[in-house]
Amino acid sequence: MKEKITIALAGNPNSGKSTVFNAITGARQHIANYPGVTVEKKYGNVTHKGYGIEVVDLPGTYSLTAYSLEEIVARDFLVNEKPDLVVDIVDASNLDRNLYLAVQLKELGVPMIIALNMMDVAESRGIIVDHQLLSTLFQVPVVPMVARSKQGIRECLDKVIEVAKNGQEWLPAVISYGNDIDQSLDEIEAIIKRSQAFNTRYPSRWRALKCLEGDRQILDLLKRDPGLGQRIEEVCQATSKHMVDTFDEEPESVIAGHRYGYIAGITRKALKRKVELRLNLSDKIDKVLTNRIIGPLLMIAILYAIYVFTFSASEAPIQVLEVFFEFLKDIVSSIIPAGNLRSLIVSGIIDGVGGVLGFVPLIMFMFLAIAIMEDSGYMARVAYMLDRVLRWFGLHGNSVMALIVSGGISGGCAVPGVMATRTLRDPRERITTLLVVPFMNCGAKLPVYAMLIGAFFSKDKARIMFLLTLFSWGFALLAAKIIRSTVLRGPKTPFVMELPPYRMPTLKGLLIHTWERTWYYIRKAGTVILGLSIILWAMMTFPGLSKEQERFFENERIRATKSLLTSPKVKEWIPDGESLMELNGLYDSYTRASSKEEAEVLTGLEDSPLLPLIKTAFLLKKGEELEKEIQSDDLEAAARYLLFRDEMTGLGDRERQAALKRTIAGWIGQRLETVTRPLGFDYRVNIALVGGFAAKEVVVSTLGTAYSIGEVDPERSSSLSQRLRKDPSWNPLKAFTLIIFTMLYVPCFVTLISIRKESSWGWAGFSIGFNLVAAFLVALIIRHAGMALGLGTS
Amino acid sequence: MKMIIKMREMSDNQKGVIRKVSASGDMGRRIREMGLVPNTPIQIQGRAPLKDPVAVKIMDFTLTLRNNEAGGILVEVEAPEPQ
């Protein structure tokens, strides 16, 4: 007798398996991936009657063949880890189909009990299951259960301990598949048993059965012994030929038929129907929700509502986070003197970590929305309705959620979009989807569009934005088609899918699903992104100005200061450099204050002798009417001071521009000119695009620095718009080319890390390459088509 | 009168009994695992907006599959009454 018991939860998708898992383990659960695959492994612990029970939640499967990754993972776990027993969650309202997996578990021989879940649903549909009779006929302990209201959970754990105490051996059940199959099974089993070459973890009859079912994983294993593998294959082929000749059926078809026959034999006795098959509530809802006309309209409305909900609900917490990180930056700036260390902490670390955490509310609400869609059963209907359209592009009905969240409606975010691809089961369709979601118009691209549209298309704003939305959809779908017919070519996966009955999601289930996925993102993405953002910061900072350049700017500053201080009218106000610094500080706080009244009560200003000068300069700057009593001398001093300020700002901007040019990013930007010249991009655009790899909105601020107009707030970029409009090298065509290039060129690196998390470094790398090439080609076509049409001459 | 037709030829809400499933490979295995085996009664529940995939009521649940996947499934149905 062991103090520690390991149980595995098996069951069909939608059998309420996660509800059972949550009911047993509560919040004490962990999530990981099975080694080498992206299938989630959930496990948790519970103590019951003094026994420590570890519960492993196997992926939901309909069967134990090698059809899907989930099935392979589930059966490998059973065979290799040998849990003390399996609890098979069986949906009582859908007994026949659910018992198909139970039969296979019995054949595998693992000690098991059946948790007969959803007894209430069955009853409401007029289905009465005699669980004692079922237990007798199936020769497995059966515990009736309603997991949603926790009925039967305790009894189930009691039974777990009772069975585990007896330390049951593995006992593969023998089910008859008719004389012909049974004979072949005996034959293959004998061959396998005679060989010593194989580990004996898989029961030999079960392996024989898998051979006849054409299970590739088992066949490949047996082929390791060449002589043996061949003999088994011969038997399989002979059986197959015989079955096709005499019954016109493949062996696996006969086997499936017999299994269902065996199940029907049991349910005929143990299950009573009060009423014949009739439309249940779920079917009635489907008559509306999947109606040919109303269905798609409602779907658009629901998807749009989810989108609005996700983004509006996360707005406030995101702002709180932003304020918090701004506050943190202010604190750091006030403690650490200006220089590389402050810059590293503020721009490298806080911005990097803030970038990751800033997405958290968005991801949380998106996962909540997805959890509601999944748990209620609506997700399957969306896939059902859209399958015909998306199939043509090599995608799956479920891909639509990821595309919308990523920016299918402008302003989304590719990070939750990439993570939403988890709902796709086929790896090819899943990877294709996550490769194309970065083409959608996410929220970070919008400031770039807004700035360029503001500069060159201010009259057609709405039309251009709509065009860009259409373009991104068109491009994403087209790219999917290209990927699916080249690198990820392969058969369309069958769309044999269950439409699960509609169910009201439980709050607990929603919260657990949302939290575990969100936490997973924070933990894994955080570390890598921190490192990458430091690297990118370094690229945009070092090596920076040369000694001569530094000296030049220093000298220029000294010269400007001297020329200001030597002017006689100014001297009266500010005799030396020290008082100039005081004036600068006071002027800054004066202009920063939202109203003049407020400004005057600022400490130090009220009784400062400099106040009249500051006021005059401020009014002059704003071009407002001056107070009459101002003397012309003071006016001149104020004007000179303003000129000085402008000069200093200009110097600062030029310095930043020069410094940016002499960084690694700047170097790359200049080297890239040979490549980007056909697109009409110079080194300044290139540097901005390199910076945009961190986050697309950085394109705007970096472009501002590169055009030496100071740091540009992405939200208020009109000064940059004006600057570009006046620049002769810019024209609407160049702006549009840059817009499209920004839309397509690379996923930002938070997205990239998410792509890696959901696939591999290989695919993340592919994503960069593919998107760059795509962006280049499309931008090239647009530019040359535009020039051919006579556009772009400004 | 009974007659045998392909599942994809069935109309909405029509009932029938599966007589033969000739799909092979992964596809065939999947279809059978989900319960589409001979002698199982089914009813067409509806079709998606673009008439494909089709939703089928089988045993106690609803299954969707594409028309081309439903092609290899032969179903015995009541022949329509001659007018």
Interface residues (C-beta under 8 A of the other chain):
Chain A: Y62 S63 T65 Y67 S93 N94 L95 D96 R97 Y100 R125 I127 E213 G214 D248 E250 E252 S253 A256 G257 Y260 L277 S282 D283 D286 K287 T290 R292 I293 G295 P296 A380 Y384 M385 D387 R388 V389 R391 P494 F495 V496 M497 E498 L499 P500 P501
Chain B: K20 V21 S24 G25 D26 M27 G28 R29 R30 I31 R32 E33 M34 G35 V37 P38 N39 T40 P41 Q43 Q45 G46 R47 A48 P49 L50 K51 D52 P53 A55 K57 M59 D60 F61 T62 L63 T64 L65 R66 E69
